[in-house]
């Protein structure tokens, strides 16, 4: 019945009558989407000065915090660092995480190192979100993907050099950040380099005092260079190195000694504006090295010392072509391939006995090649169609004789598996007037099980307390997705509404196995990944922005998601209703903003099957102020002050593992000098 209601509501939105006054202002500022499209991190010409200044203040924020304030995204929190993004409560292999179109996979079996943890706001241009699987040209999945776009240097008519330095301090946890960047350019060459260092001690919760094992340290550096190869082409090289160490995870049984990533790419770009042709070909390589560590935990809390290192190595390449056949007809095609090699080990040191070694990920390898085709064509000025297709062939296997021997005793039959995946999407947008935009889309998405879901060997899952083993015979998880949207805008007001639903087949989840002994001390039992016959996730997103005066902007972003399996039992890790409301004052060189973040309670949970408990609601108030100060021998000096959790509330969110309280009141000072 709920599925029919959602479909009926979509039809109702599409049938809304054209209404509203004609927009004669010519402004594009309020026409930018408030929901889901693209989050701009660095200064850009397409945003207002006040928005630009706010984004510059974000350069010292954690990427986690920027994602957490993005509509549709919630974060799975295991500590004060490296939270895992979920998009519309879809996570892990259900969505595709890429950096500039490059596939990269974490090396940690406990998912302590999502892709977002190896990228920083100071080397980001934007974060692009894809809602439908057929529209995502970066890989197969159920719910689209998140692509982190890197900053790109640009050529200049004359030799130019610019730089910036900045620092920040947070009172809660005595956290410190410092960053620097430089840009060099001329007619045929441009280079951009930046780096940041972060350090934080244990943070303090409002009513729980210090949260042990919540510290972290890291540095991140990146360099990007472009060289002209002709009047319409250039070569581009990118390199990112991210080094995290001494990272605590209070919600887990182990911390992280180090988490390292090295990401390199070389690409060729061609653009012919007269013929409307854009072509990019890229080759890339990334290596992730990760080691879990319990040596800094109190001895009385460690029943047995363990070492758990893991690595991820990915080689890949793609070539994409975009052609504007006509001003109202735009074609895109992309050929993409990668190879990912994972390895994870565990060595246990029982007191008075010899060490015991095993692979928790015994050398699984995935080879993939995919083809994306998309088309955007307008029937007239009001009606536009967006069909999209993604086809992908995957082959999984085990690399190494010892690794294969270990798994052959657990899994019957052939350990190798091949799959052909297809994602297809059709989107329609209709503009009855200049103020109204209506849209709908229908898509069919599919994904292969992750290498962890296929080949895990007694990997402990903290949320439900079970050891998990994989299943190489898992079927494709597929979904039929429906969504509809409506947006209205005039010169100072904008409202947007999205309604979406995912109807799953062969949903991948864990089922308890009888007669199996646990490997992890204290584990409640052993589960294996299986396919449930069906499941569903549905929800809505609603946003408002109103500028009653030139200096004042009010905004409200609201999201709601609900999920159930084939038995009507609540799915795990489904975020409750969330609303973020703010008022911003901007005049001359000063910005002041007040914000409330409210998460409702989540009682739609199931403890026996998925190990979840209810979560109470919470409201947190944040304040911020920033000012651009003129200074000699420099372009500008930007100073900002932020006060998070103004009333020092004790709270946690539903996707916070073990319900560890989040930070209490936190005063943040940041300065950035642009040269």
C-alpha positions as CSV (number, residue, x, y, z in Angstrom):
1,X,0.0,0.0,0.0
2,X,2.8,2.4,0.8
3,X,4.4,1.8,-2.6
4,X,1.1,2.8,-4.3
5,X,0.9,5.9,-2.1
6,X,4.4,7.0,-3.2
7,X,3.7,6.4,-6.8
8,X,0.4,8.3,-6.6
9,X,2.1,11.2,-4.9
10,X,4.7,11.3,-7.7
11,X,1.9,11.6,-10.3
12,X,0.2,14.3,-8.2
13,X,3.4,16.4,-8.1
14,X,3.9,16.0,-11.9
15,X,0.3,17.2,-12.4
16,X,0.6,20.3,-10.3
17,X,-0.8,23.3,-12.1
18,X,1.6,26.0,-13.4
19,X,1.5,28.9,-11.0
20,X,3.4,31.9,-9.7
21,X,4.5,35.2,-11.1
22,X,7.0,35.6,-13.9
23,X,10.6,36.0,-12.9
24,X,12.0,39.1,-14.4
25,X,15.0,39.6,-12.2
26,X,17.4,37.6,-14.3
27,X,19.2,36.4,-11.2
28,X,20.5,32.8,-11.1
29,X,21.5,32.8,-7.4
30,X,18.2,31.4,-6.0
31,X,17.9,29.0,-8.9
32,X,20.7,26.8,-7.7
33,X,19.4,23.5,-6.3
34,X,19.1,23.3,-2.5
35,X,18.8,19.5,-2.6
36,X,21.4,16.9,-3.5
37,X,23.0,18.2,-6.7
38,X,26.4,19.5,-6.0
39,X,28.2,21.0,-2.9
40,X,30.8,23.6,-3.8
41,X,33.8,23.5,-1.4
42,X,36.2,26.1,-2.8
43,X,35.4,29.7,-4.0
44,X,33.5,29.7,-7.3
45,X,32.1,32.4,-9.6
46,X,28.7,30.9,-9.6
47,X,28.0,31.5,-5.9
48,X,27.4,34.7,-3.9
49,X,30.2,36.4,-1.9
50,X,28.6,35.3,1.4
51,X,28.5,31.7,0.2
52,X,32.1,32.0,-1.0
53,X,33.3,33.2,2.4
54,X,31.4,30.4,4.2
55,X,33.1,27.8,1.9
56,X,36.5,29.3,2.6
57,X,35.8,28.8,6.3
58,X,35.1,25.2,5.5
59,X,38.7,24.6,4.2
60,X,39.8,23.6,7.8
61,X,36.7,21.6,8.6
62,X,36.8,17.8,8.4
63,X,35.3,16.4,5.2
64,X,33.0,14.4,7.5
65,X,31.4,17.6,8.7
66,X,30.8,19.0,5.2
67,X,29.2,15.7,4.2
68,X,27.1,15.6,7.3
69,X,25.5,18.9,6.4
70,X,24.8,17.8,2.8
71,X,21.1,17.0,2.3
72,X,20.5,13.3,1.9
73,X,23.7,12.3,3.5
74,X,24.1,10.9,7.1
75,X,27.3,9.6,8.6
76,X,28.0,6.3,10.3
77,X,30.1,7.3,13.3
78,X,32.6,5.0,15.0
79,X,34.8,7.7,16.5
80,X,35.7,11.4,16.1
81,X,37.4,10.8,12.8
82,X,36.7,9.1,9.4
83,X,33.0,8.7,9.5
84,X,31.4,6.7,6.8
85,X,28.8,8.4,4.5
86,X,25.4,6.9,3.8
87,X,23.2,8.4,1.1
88,X,19.5,8.1,1.7
89,X,20.5,5.4,4.3
90,X,22.2,3.4,1.5
91,X,25.9,2.6,2.3
92,X,28.8,0.4,1.7
93,X,28.5,-1.3,-1.7
94,X,25.0,0.2,-2.3
95,X,26.5,3.5,-3.4
96,X,29.7,4.3,-5.3
97,X,32.4,6.5,-3.8
98,X,35.0,7.9,-6.2
99,X,37.6,10.6,-6.3
100,X,37.5,12.4,-9.6
101,X,35.9,9.3,-11.2
102,X,38.7,7.1,-9.8
103,X,37.7,3.9,-7.9
104,X,39.3,3.6,-4.5
105,X,38.5,1.1,-1.8
106,X,39.2,1.1,1.9
107,X,41.6,-1.5,3.4
108,X,39.9,-1.9,6.8
109,X,37.6,-4.8,7.5
110,X,35.8,-2.7,10.1
111,X,35.2,0.1,7.5
112,X,37.3,2.6,9.6
113,X,38.7,4.1,6.4
114,X,36.0,5.2,3.9
115,X,37.1,6.9,0.7
116,X,36.1,10.3,2.2
117,X,38.7,10.0,4.9
118,X,41.5,10.3,2.3
119,X,40.4,13.6,0.8
120,X,40.5,17.1,2.4
121,X,38.4,20.3,1.7
122,X,41.5,22.2,0.7
123,X,42.1,19.9,-2.3
124,X,38.4,19.6,-3.1
125,X,36.5,21.7,-5.7
126,X,33.1,20.1,-5.1
127,X,31.2,17.0,-4.1
128,X,28.8,15.8,-6.8
129,X,25.9,13.5,-5.9
130,X,24.2,11.2,-8.3
131,X,20.7,10.0,-7.2
132,X,19.9,7.4,-9.8
133,X,22.1,4.3,-10.7
134,X,21.6,4.7,-14.4
135,X,22.9,8.3,-14.3
136,X,26.0,7.3,-12.3
137,X,28.9,6.9,-14.8
138,X,31.4,5.9,-12.1
139,X,30.1,2.4,-11.3
140,X,27.1,0.1,-10.6
141,X,25.1,0.5,-7.5
142,X,21.6,0.8,-6.1
143,X,21.6,4.4,-5.1
144,X,23.9,6.4,-7.4
145,X,27.1,7.7,-5.9
146,X,29.3,10.4,-4.4
147,X,32.2,11.8,-6.5
148,X,34.8,14.0,-4.9
149,X,35.9,16.6,-7.5
150,X,39.5,17.8,-7.1
151,X,40.6,21.4,-7.5
152,X,42.2,22.1,-10.9
153,X,44.8,24.8,-11.7
154,X,44.0,27.1,-14.6
155,X,46.1,28.8,-17.2
156,X,46.6,32.6,-17.2
157,X,47.6,35.1,-19.8
158,X,50.5,36.3,-17.8
159,X,52.6,34.7,-15.1
160,X,50.8,34.7,-11.8
161,X,51.4,33.4,-8.3
162,X,49.1,33.3,-5.3
163,X,49.1,31.6,-2.0
164,X,47.2,31.1,1.2
165,X,48.0,30.0,4.8
166,X,45.6,29.3,7.6
167,X,45.3,27.9,11.1
168,X,42.5,26.9,13.4
169,X,42.0,25.9,17.0
170,X,39.2,24.1,18.8
171,X,38.7,24.2,22.5
172,X,37.1,20.8,22.8
173,X,39.9,18.2,22.4
174,X,42.5,21.0,22.0
175,X,42.3,20.3,18.2
176,X,44.6,22.2,16.0
177,X,44.8,22.6,12.2
178,X,47.2,24.4,9.9
179,X,47.2,24.5,6.1
180,X,48.9,26.2,3.2
181,X,48.5,26.3,-0.5
182,X,50.2,27.8,-3.6
183,X,49.1,28.4,-7.2
184,X,51.5,29.1,-10.1
185,X,50.3,29.7,-13.7
186,X,51.1,31.1,-17.1
187,X,49.8,30.5,-20.6
188,X,51.1,26.9,-21.0
189,X,51.6,25.6,-17.5
190,X,49.7,25.8,-14.2
191,X,50.4,24.1,-10.8
192,X,48.5,24.0,-7.6
193,X,49.8,22.4,-4.3
194,X,48.4,22.4,-0.8
195,X,48.7,20.6,2.5
196,X,47.1,20.4,5.9
197,X,48.0,19.0,9.3
198,X,45.5,18.1,12.0
199,X,45.8,17.0,15.6
200,X,43.2,16.4,18.2
201,X,43.2,15.0,21.7
202,X,40.3,13.2,23.3
203,X,37.1,15.3,23.1
204,X,34.7,16.0,25.9
205,X,31.0,15.1,25.9
206,X,28.5,17.3,27.7
207,X,27.7,14.9,30.6
208,X,30.2,12.1,30.2
209,X,33.5,14.0,30.5
210,X,36.4,12.9,28.3
211,X,35.7,10.3,25.7
212,X,38.8,8.0,25.8
213,X,40.4,6.9,22.5
214,X,38.9,9.7,20.4
215,X,42.2,11.3,19.5
216,X,43.7,11.5,16.0
217,X,46.6,13.0,14.0
218,X,47.0,13.2,10.3
219,X,48.5,15.2,7.4
220,X,47.4,15.4,3.8
221,X,49.2,16.9,0.8
222,X,48.2,17.2,-2.8
223,X,49.7,18.5,-6.0
224,X,48.0,19.1,-9.4
225,X,49.7,20.3,-12.6
226,X,48.5,20.9,-16.1
227,X,50.5,21.4,-19.3
228,X,49.2,22.6,-22.6
229,X,49.6,20.1,-25.5
230,X,47.8,22.2,-28.1
231,X,45.2,25.0,-28.4
232,X,42.4,22.7,-27.3
233,X,44.1,20.1,-25.1
234,X,46.3,19.6,-22.0
235,X,47.8,17.0,-19.8
236,X,47.0,16.9,-16.1
237,X,48.7,15.1,-13.3
238,X,47.4,14.6,-9.8
239,X,48.9,13.2,-6.6
240,X,47.4,13.0,-3.1
241,X,49.1,11.5,-0.1
242,X,47.2,11.1,3.2
243,X,48.9,9.9,6.4
244,X,46.8,9.3,9.5
245,X,48.2,7.9,12.7
246,X,47.3,7.3,16.4
247,X,43.6,7.4,15.6
248,X,41.2,6.3,18.4
249,X,37.9,4.6,17.9
250,X,35.9,4.6,21.1
251,X,33.0,2.6,19.6
252,X,35.3,-0.2,18.5
253,X,37.5,-2.8,20.2
254,X,40.7,-1.5,18.5
255,X,42.2,1.7,17.4
256,X,44.3,2.5,14.3
257,X,48.1,2.7,14.4
258,X,48.2,4.2,10.9
259,X,46.0,4.7,7.8
260,X,47.9,5.7,4.7
261,X,46.8,6.4,1.1
262,X,48.7,7.3,-2.0
263,X,46.6,8.3,-5.0
264,X,48.1,9.2,-8.4
265,X,46.5,9.9,-11.8
266,X,47.5,11.2,-15.3
267,X,44.9,12.4,-17.7
268,X,44.5,13.9,-21.2
269,X,41.8,16.5,-21.8
270,X,40.5,17.8,-25.1
271,X,37.8,20.5,-25.5
272,X,36.5,22.0,-28.7
273,X,33.9,24.6,-27.8
274,X,32.9,25.3,-31.4
275,X,32.1,21.6,-32.1
276,X,30.9,21.0,-28.5
277,X,33.2,18.1,-27.9
278,X,34.8,17.2,-24.5
279,X,37.1,14.2,-24.2
280,X,39.0,13.0,-21.1
281,X,41.2,9.9,-20.8
282,X,42.7,9.0,-17.4
283,X,44.9,6.3,-15.9
284,X,45.3,6.0,-12.1
285,X,46.7,4.0,-9.3
286,X,46.0,4.1,-5.5
287,X,47.3,2.2,-2.6
288,X,45.8,2.1,0.9
289,X,47.7,0.7,3.9
290,X,45.8,0.3,7.2
291,X,46.7,-1.2,10.6
292,X,44.3,-1.8,13.5
293,X,46.0,-1.6,16.9
294,X,45.1,-2.4,20.5
295,X,48.4,-1.7,22.2
296,X,47.2,1.6,23.7
297,X,44.1,0.2,25.3
298,X,44.3,-0.7,29.1
299,X,45.7,-4.2,29.5
300,X,42.7,-5.2,31.7
301,X,40.3,-4.5,28.7
302,X,42.3,-6.6,26.2
303,X,41.7,-10.4,26.6
304,X,44.1,-11.2,23.8
305,X,46.4,-8.9,21.9
306,X,45.9,-8.9,18.1
307,X,47.6,-7.4,15.0
308,X,45.2,-6.6,12.1
309,X,46.9,-5.0,9.0
310,X,45.1,-4.6,5.7
311,X,45.9,-3.2,2.2
312,X,43.9,-2.2,-0.8
313,X,45.5,-1.7,-4.3
314,X,43.6,-0.4,-7.3
315,X,44.7,0.1,-10.9
316,X,42.2,1.8,-13.3
317,X,41.6,3.8,-16.4
318,X,38.7,5.4,-18.2
319,X,37.9,7.4,-21.2
320,X,34.8,9.7,-21.4
321,X,33.4,11.6,-24.4
322,X,30.7,14.3,-24.4
323,X,29.2,15.6,-27.6
324,X,26.7,18.4,-28.0
325,X,24.9,17.3,-31.2
326,X,22.5,20.2,-30.9
327,X,21.9,22.9,-28.3
328,X,19.0,20.7,-27.1
329,X,20.7,17.3,-27.5
330,X,23.7,16.2,-25.5
331,X,25.4,12.7,-25.6
332,X,27.9,11.2,-23.2
333,X,29.8,7.9,-23.2
334,X,32.4,6.5,-20.9
335,X,34.4,3.3,-20.9
336,X,35.8,2.4,-17.5
337,X,37.9,-0.4,-16.0
338,X,39.7,-1.3,-12.8
339,X,41.4,-4.0,-10.8
340,X,41.2,-4.0,-7.0
341,X,43.3,-6.3,-4.8
342,X,42.4,-6.6,-1.1
343,X,44.3,-8.3,1.8
344,X,43.6,-8.4,5.5
345,X,45.3,-10.5,8.2
346,X,44.9,-11.2,11.9
347,X,47.5,-12.5,14.2
348,X,46.4,-13.4,17.7
349,X,48.8,-13.7,20.6
350,X,47.2,-15.9,23.3
351,X,48.9,-15.7,26.7
352,X,51.4,-18.5,27.1
353,X,50.8,-20.0,23.7
354,X,52.1,-19.6,20.1
355,X,50.7,-16.9,17.9
356,X,47.8,-17.8,15.6
357,X,47.6,-16.4,12.1
358,X,44.7,-16.2,9.6
359,X,43.5,-14.1,6.7
360,X,40.3,-12.2,7.4
361,X,40.3,-11.2,3.7
362,X,42.3,-13.9,1.9
363,X,43.5,-12.0,-1.1
364,X,40.2,-11.4,-3.0
365,X,40.7,-9.7,-6.4
366,X,38.0,-7.9,-8.5
367,X,38.4,-7.1,-12.2
368,X,35.8,-4.9,-13.8
369,X,35.0,-3.2,-17.1
370,X,32.0,-0.9,-17.6
371,X,30.3,1.2,-20.2
372,X,28.1,4.2,-19.5
373,X,25.8,5.9,-22.1
374,X,23.6,8.9,-21.3
375,X,21.6,11.3,-23.4
376,X,19.9,14.6,-22.6
377,X,17.5,15.9,-25.2
378,X,14.8,18.6,-25.1
379,X,11.6,18.2,-26.9
380,X,11.0,21.9,-26.5
381,X,11.8,24.6,-24.0
382,X,9.7,23.0,-21.3
383,X,10.2,19.2,-21.6
384,X,13.6,17.4,-21.3
385,X,14.4,13.6,-21.2
386,X,17.4,12.1,-19.6
387,X,17.9,8.3,-20.4
388,X,21.0,6.6,-19.0
389,X,22.6,3.2,-19.1
390,X,25.5,1.5,-17.2
391,X,26.7,-1.9,-18.1
392,X,29.5,-3.6,-16.1
393,X,31.2,-7.0,-16.2
394,X,32.9,-8.2,-13.0
395,X,35.1,-11.2,-12.2
396,X,36.1,-12.0,-8.6
397,X,38.7,-14.5,-7.6
398,X,41.2,-15.4,-4.9
399,X,44.9,-14.6,-5.4
400,X,47.5,-16.8,-3.7
401,X,47.8,-20.5,-2.9
402,X,47.7,-20.1,0.9
403,X,44.7,-17.8,0.7
404,X,42.8,-20.2,-1.5
405,X,43.5,-23.1,0.8
406,X,42.2,-21.3,3.8
407,X,38.9,-20.4,2.1
408,X,38.4,-23.8,0.4
409,X,37.7,-25.3,3.8
410,X,35.0,-22.8,4.5
411,X,33.2,-22.4,1.1
412,X,32.1,-25.2,-1.2
413,X,32.5,-25.1,-5.0
414,X,34.4,-22.6,-7.1
415,X,35.6,-19.5,-5.3
416,X,35.6,-17.4,-8.6
417,X,32.5,-15.6,-9.6
418,X,31.5,-13.6,-12.7
419,X,28.6,-11.1,-13.0
420,X,27.1,-8.9,-15.7
421,X,25.4,-5.9,-14.1
422,X,23.0,-3.4,-15.8
423,X,21.7,-0.1,-14.5
424,X,19.1,1.8,-16.5
425,X,17.4,5.1,-15.8
426,X,14.9,7.5,-17.4
427,X,14.4,11.0,-16.1
428,X,12.0,13.6,-17.2
429,X,11.9,17.3,-16.3
430,X,9.1,19.7,-17.1
431,X,9.2,23.5,-16.8
432,X,5.6,24.8,-17.2
433,X,6.8,28.3,-16.4
434,X,10.1,30.0,-15.5
435,X,9.2,29.6,-11.8
436,X,8.3,25.9,-11.8
437,X,10.4,22.8,-12.4
438,X,8.8,19.4,-12.1
439,X,10.6,16.0,-12.5
440,X,10.3,12.3,-12.2
441,X,12.6,9.3,-12.8
442,X,12.4,5.6,-12.9
443,X,15.4,3.3,-12.7
444,X,16.6,-0.2,-12.2
445,X,19.8,-0.6,-10.3
446,X,22.0,-3.6,-9.5
447,X,25.1,-4.3,-7.6
448,X,27.5,-7.1,-6.9
449,X,28.3,-8.1,-3.4
450,X,31.4,-6.4,-2.0
451,X,34.5,-8.4,-1.7
452,X,34.0,-8.4,2.1
453,X,30.4,-9.7,1.7
454,X,31.7,-12.5,-0.7
455,X,34.9,-13.6,1.1
456,X,34.9,-12.3,4.7
457,X,36.4,-14.8,7.1
458,X,35.2,-14.2,10.7
459,X,35.1,-10.4,10.5
460,X,33.6,-9.0,13.7
461,X,30.7,-6.6,13.2
462,X,30.5,-4.2,16.2
463,X,26.9,-2.9,15.6
464,X,25.2,-6.3,16.2
465,X,28.1,-8.2,17.9
466,X,28.5,-11.1,15.5
467,X,31.4,-12.6,13.6
468,X,30.6,-12.6,9.8
469,X,31.7,-14.9,7.1
470,X,31.2,-14.2,3.4
471,X,29.2,-16.0,0.7
472,X,30.8,-16.2,-2.8
473,X,27.4,-17.4,-4.2
474,X,25.5,-14.2,-3.4
475,X,23.1,-13.1,-6.1
476,X,23.1,-9.6,-7.4
477,X,21.2,-7.1,-5.2
478,X,18.8,-5.2,-7.4
479,X,16.3,-2.4,-6.9
480,X,13.6,-0.6,-8.8
481,X,13.7,3.1,-7.9
482,X,11.0,5.7,-8.3
483,X,11.4,9.4,-7.5
484,X,9.6,12.6,-8.3
485,X,10.4,16.3,-7.5
486,X,9.0,19.7,-7.7
487,X,10.6,23.1,-7.3
488,X,9.3,26.7,-7.3
489,X,11.4,29.8,-7.3
490,X,11.2,33.5,-7.7
491,X,13.8,36.3,-7.1
492,X,14.0,35.8,-3.4
493,X,12.3,32.5,-2.6
494,X,12.9,28.8,-3.5
495,X,11.2,25.6,-2.4
496,X,12.1,22.0,-3.4
497,X,10.5,18.7,-2.7
498,X,11.9,15.2,-3.5
499,X,10.0,11.9,-2.9
500,X,11.9,8.6,-3.5
501,X,11.6,4.9,-3.1
502,X,13.8,1.8,-3.5
503,X,12.2,-1.7,-3.9
504,X,14.9,-4.3,-3.5
505,X,15.2,-7.9,-4.7
506,X,17.9,-10.2,-3.2
507,X,18.7,-7.7,-0.5
508,X,22.1,-8.6,1.1
509,X,22.0,-9.0,4.9
510,X,23.4,-11.3,7.6
511,X,21.7,-14.5,8.9
512,X,22.7,-16.4,12.0
513,X,24.4,-19.8,11.5
514,X,23.8,-22.6,14.0
515,X,26.7,-24.8,15.1
516,X,29.5,-22.4,14.3
517,X,32.0,-21.2,17.0
518,X,33.0,-17.6,17.2
519,X,36.5,-16.4,16.6
520,X,36.2,-13.0,18.4
521,X,36.1,-13.2,22.2
522,X,32.7,-11.9,23.4
523,X,30.9,-12.3,20.0
524,X,27.3,-13.3,20.2
525,X,27.5,-15.8,17.4
526,X,28.3,-16.2,13.7
527,X,26.4,-14.8,10.8
528,X,26.7,-15.3,7.0
529,X,25.7,-12.9,4.3
530,X,22.6,-14.1,2.4
531,X,20.0,-12.7,0.0
532,X,16.7,-11.7,1.5
533,X,13.8,-12.0,-1.0
534,X,12.9,-8.3,-0.8
535,X,13.2,-5.0,1.1
536,X,12.3,-1.4,0.6
537,X,13.5,2.1,1.5
538,X,11.5,5.2,0.9
539,X,11.6,8.8,2.0
540,X,11.3,12.5,1.2
541,X,13.5,15.6,1.2
542,X,12.1,19.2,1.5
543,X,14.1,22.4,1.4
544,X,13.2,26.1,1.6
545,X,15.3,29.2,1.1
546,X,13.9,32.8,1.6
547,X,15.8,36.1,1.4
548,X,13.4,38.7,2.9
549,X,16.1,41.3,2.6
550,X,19.4,41.6,0.7
551,X,21.3,41.0,3.9
552,X,19.2,38.2,5.4
553,X,18.7,34.6,4.2
554,X,16.6,31.9,5.9
555,X,16.9,28.2,5.0
556,X,15.4,24.9,6.0
557,X,16.4,21.5,4.8
558,X,14.4,18.4,6.0
559,X,15.0,14.7,5.3
560,X,13.1,11.5,6.2
561,X,13.9,7.9,5.4
562,X,12.3,4.6,6.4
563,X,13.3,1.0,5.6
564,X,11.8,-2.5,6.1
565,X,12.8,-6.0,5.0
566,X,10.6,-8.7,3.5
567,X,9.1,-9.5,6.9
568,X,8.2,-5.9,7.7
569,X,11.1,-5.6,10.2
570,X,13.0,-2.4,10.4
571,X,16.3,-2.4,8.4
572,X,19.4,-1.3,10.3
573,X,21.2,2.0,9.9
574,X,18.1,4.0,8.7
575,X,18.4,7.6,9.7
576,X,15.3,9.2,11.3
577,X,13.8,12.6,10.4
578,X,16.3,15.4,10.4
579,X,15.8,19.1,10.0
580,X,18.5,21.8,9.6
581,X,17.4,25.4,9.9
582,X,19.5,28.5,9.7
583,X,19.4,32.3,9.4
584,X,22.3,34.1,7.9
585,X,23.1,37.8,8.0
586,X,25.6,39.1,5.4
587,X,26.6,42.8,5.0
588,X,29.8,44.3,3.6
589,X,32.6,42.1,4.9
590,X,30.8,40.4,7.8
591,X,28.7,37.2,8.0
592,X,26.8,35.9,11.0
593,X,24.9,32.7,11.0
594,X,22.7,30.8,13.6
595,X,21.8,27.1,12.9
596,X,19.8,24.4,14.6
597,X,20.2,20.7,13.8
598,X,17.4,18.5,15.0
599,X,17.3,14.7,14.7
600,X,14.0,13.0,15.8
601,X,14.0,9.9,17.8
602,X,14.3,6.5,16.0
603,X,12.1,3.8,17.5
604,X,11.6,1.8,14.2
605,X,14.3,-0.7,15.0
606,X,14.8,-4.4,15.7
607,X,17.2,-5.8,18.2
608,X,16.8,-9.6,17.8
609,X,17.5,-9.6,14.0
610,X,19.7,-6.6,13.4
611,X,21.0,-5.6,16.8
612,X,19.7,-2.1,16.9
613,X,18.2,-0.2,19.9
614,X,16.1,3.0,19.9
615,X,17.7,6.4,19.8
616,X,16.3,9.5,21.5
617,X,15.9,12.8,19.6
618,X,18.2,15.7,19.9
619,X,18.5,19.4,19.0
620,X,21.9,21.2,18.8
621,X,22.4,25.0,18.2
622,X,25.4,26.3,16.4
623,X,26.6,29.9,15.9
624,X,29.2,31.3,13.5
625,X,30.6,34.6,12.5
626,X,33.2,35.6,10.0
627,X,34.8,38.8,8.7
628,X,37.2,39.7,5.9
629,X,39.8,42.2,7.1
630,X,41.8,44.4,4.7
631,X,45.5,44.0,5.2
632,X,48.6,45.5,3.5
633,X,50.7,43.3,1.2
634,X,47.9,40.7,1.0
635,X,44.6,40.2,-0.8
636,X,42.6,39.6,2.4
637,X,42.6,38.1,5.9
638,X,39.6,36.1,6.8
639,X,38.7,35.5,10.5
640,X,35.9,33.3,11.7
641,X,34.6,32.1,15.1
642,X,32.2,29.1,15.5
643,X,30.5,27.9,18.6
644,X,29.2,24.4,18.2
645,X,26.6,22.9,20.6
646,X,26.0,26.2,22.2
647,X,23.9,24.8,25.1
648,X,26.3,21.9,25.7
649,X,23.7,19.2,25.0
650,X,24.5,15.6,25.6
651,X,23.4,13.7,22.5
652,X,24.2,11.1,19.9
653,X,22.6,10.2,16.6
654,X,21.1,6.9,15.4
655,X,24.0,6.0,13.1
656,X,26.5,6.4,15.9
657,X,27.8,3.0,16.7
658,X,27.4,2.1,20.4
659,X,25.7,5.4,21.0
660,X,28.9,7.2,22.1
661,X,28.0,10.8,23.0
662,X,29.1,13.4,20.6
663,X,31.2,16.4,21.5
664,X,29.8,19.0,23.9
665,X,30.3,22.7,23.6
666,X,33.2,23.6,21.2
667,X,34.6,27.0,20.4
668,X,36.5,27.2,17.1
669,X,38.8,30.0,15.9
670,X,40.1,30.1,12.3
671,X,42.2,32.5,10.3
672,X,43.1,32.4,6.6
673,X,45.5,34.8,4.9
674,X,45.3,35.0,1.1
675,X,48.4,36.3,-0.7
